[in-house]
Amino acid sequence: MTEHAALLDVAREAVAKATEIVRSRPSFSVSAKGDRDLVTDVDTAVEDALREFLTAETPEIGILGEERGRSGDGGGRWWALDPIDGTANFARGIPLCGISLALVDGEHSTVAAITLPYLGVTYTAARGEGAFANGERVGASTATELSDAMIAVGDFAIGELAEEKNRARLTLLSDLGARAQKIRMLGTAAIDLAWVADGKLDAALILSNNPWDTMAGVLLVREAGGVVVDRDGSEHTVGSEATIAVGAGLRKEIVDALDRAYGVVR
């Protein structure tokens, strides 16, 4: 068994444990953790349990979690964990949420697992091995016309400079909304990216790049034959500003729309 395969087994077991916790908690507490941002005690319970499990299974690898921050010195390798991506959905009983776990090595992810606890699907990938949903290989969209495309967009910006950032996002929505088949805002980067990998969405435009939100989905999309770039069309890395995932046939149209919205001249 290769190291990536062994670590994928660890990731798969970790997200299965997370699913058990999420589905076993019919009631939970919700609190604010920032400007229009929420956390539940299920988020922290999942992160604590997975930190304990990952530390025991892979003590040589560090961890970065959304709720507890960074721990351990992985020598450039670390797990990126979002214990519940789509907490606002989860807190309202909307079943669009996921647990996202990636192994990041240097600038890129090499192992990924995203599980959707209320939809009964787990997406997995290891670098060079393809992307899978419940063990069945998946592939990204082959669409070449924007008029055929269903595109997911991330949440609006909040906090500092939100008004300026959202002006560009509204311009982008106006442009794509006039030309794409449909625009969707699902409220979870994990699902946005997993569904691009699965061909359910033709593109996902996440105009921010928290590693715990995106790094698992980035690998899934690439292993499914899709493209992931930064907002300016350059290669996506863990340090990118945005996460733009798209079937290869629509890359140019999507990047051109981003250029228009953000006033980029290249």
N, C-alpha and C positions, 0 to 999 in steps of 0.2 A: 504494500500500500504506500502510495506517495505521501509526502508530508501534507500537501494540499488536501488530499482525500481524507487523511486522518483528522485534519483540522476542520474540514467540512462536517465530518461526523460529530465533532464537538459542537460546532455551531448549530447543527440540526437538533441535537439533544437539548441545547440551551434554549432554543426558541420553543421546543415542545414543552419544556418546563414552564416557560413564560405563559404559554397558552393555558396550561392547567391552572396557573394562579389567576389569570384574568377571568376564566370561565367559572372559577370557584368563588368569586367575590360578587354576589348579587347586590351588595350595598357597599358604598365607599364614601369617603369624605373628599370634598373638593375645596381647594384654596387657590388664591391668586398668587402668582410668582413674578408678576411684572405687568407691563402695560397690556391689558386685554389678553393675558396669557394665564393658563390654568395648569395646575398639577393636582393629581389625585393620590390618595394613599396606595392605590394599586400601582401607579407608576413607580413609586419608591419601593414597594414590596417586590416588584418584578426586578428592578435594577439591583436591589440588594441580593436577591436570590441568585441572579445570574453572575454578579460579581463574585460571590462565594464559589459558585460552580466553576467559572472560568479560571479563577485564581488557583483552585485545586487542580484542574485539568491541565492548565497551561501557565504555570507560575513564571515562565520565562517571557511572557507576553504582557505588555501593559494594557490598560483599559481606559477608554474615555467614554463616559456615560453622560447623557443629557442632564440627569438630576444630581449626580454626585461628583462630576468632574473627572479629572485624570488621576490615575494611581498606577504605581509600578513603573519600572524602567524596562521597556521591551527592546532596547537597542534598535529603535526604528520600526518595530512591529508593535501594533496595538489593536485591540478590539474597539470598534466604534459601535456603541449600543444606544438605541432609542427604545426604552422599555415599553412605551406606548406612543406610536406616532399617530397623531390625530386625536390627542387627548380631548379637545373640545367636542369632537364627535362622540367619543366614548362617554364623556360625562353626560351627554344628552340622550344616550341610548341609541345613537346612530351607529350601525354596525360597520362603518367604514373606518377601520383603524388597523394598525399592524405593529408587530414587534420586528425591529430591524437590527441586524447584527452583521458587521463586516470585519474581516481581518485586513488591516491596512499595513502595507509593507512599503516604506518610503513614501512615494507620491500617489500610489495607486492601491486599490483593494484587490486581494487575491482570492478571498473566500467570502461568500455571501449567503445569508439566510434571511428571508422575510416570511413571516407567517401571519395570516389574516385569521384571527381566532374565531370570528363569527361567520366567516365564509368558507372555512374548512379547506384552505389552500395554503401550502407552504412552497415558496419559491427558493431554489438553491442554485448556486453556481460556484465553480472553482476555475481559476484562470486556465484557459486552454481546453476546458472540458465541456463547454456548452452550458445552457441554462435550462432549468427544469421546473415544472409545476407538479407537485405530488409524484415526482419520478418520471414524468413524461416530458420529453424535450419540447421546448417552445421556441418560437421565432418571431422577430420583430416584423412590423408592417413593411410591405413592399409597395405601398401607395406612392404615386409620383405626382398626383394632382392635389393641390390644396383644397379644392372643392370636394374631394372625397375624404378629407381628414377630420378625425375627431381629436381635439387637442385639449389637454388638461393644463390649467395654469395654477400656479401656487397662490397662496394667500397674499393679500395686500400687505405692504410694509406697515410696521408700527414703530413707535419710538422715535429716536432722533432722525431728522431729515425725511420722515415718512411722507410728508406732503410732496416734496420734490420727487422722491422715488415713485410715488403713486401716480404722478402726472405722466411719467413715461409708461407706466403699466397700463394706464387707461388708454393712452395712445396706441399701445400694442394691441390691447383688446379690441379697440375700434377697428384697427386694420385687419386683424385676423378674423374678428367676428363678421366682417362684411364679406369674407372670402372663403373661410373654412366651412365644412359641413356643419360642425357643432363645436362649441366651446364648453368645457366642464371645469368646475372648481370643486374638487372632491374633499379637500381639507386634509390630505395626508400624502406627503412625498413618497412614502413607502409604496402605497398603492399606485400612485401616478407612475412611478418608475417600473414597478413590477408589471403593470398592465401595458406599458410600452414594450417591455421584453416579451410579453405574451401576445402581442399584436392586437390587444383590445383597444388600445389607444395608439394613434399614429405619432404623437409627440407629447412631451410633458415639459413645460417651461417653468422651472423653479428658480426664481430670480434672487435666490440667496443660496448659501452652500454650507450649512452646518453639517459636519462630517457624519454625525449620528443619524441625521435625516437621510443622507444621500448616498453614502459610499457603498452600501450593500446594493442598492438599486442600480447604481452606475455599472457595477460589474455584471449584474443580470442583463442589462440592456446590451452591453458590449458582447457578452457571450451569446446573446440571442441574435447577433448580427446587426444590431442598431448602432447608432453613433451618439456619443456624448461629448459635448463641447462646452466651453465657457461662453459667456454672453457675447463675446466678440468673435466667436467661431474658432478660437484657438483650442488646443487640446485641454481637456478637463483633467485637473489634478485635485488632490485633497485641498490645495490652497486656492482653488478657483473662486471667483466672485459669485457665479451662478452655475446652475446645472441644467443644461439644455439637452434633453434626450429625444431622439427622433429616428424614425426609419430612414435609411440612407437616401432614399429617393426624394425626400422632402428637405434635406439638410439646407440646400441653398435658399429655398423660399423662406424657411424659418429664420435663418441667420440674416437674410436681407430685411425681413420684417423687424427684427431686433435692432438692426442698424438704423432703420428709419425712426423707430420709437425713441432710441437713445441718442440720435444725432451723430452716429459714428460714421466717420469717413475713412475708408480703407482703400 
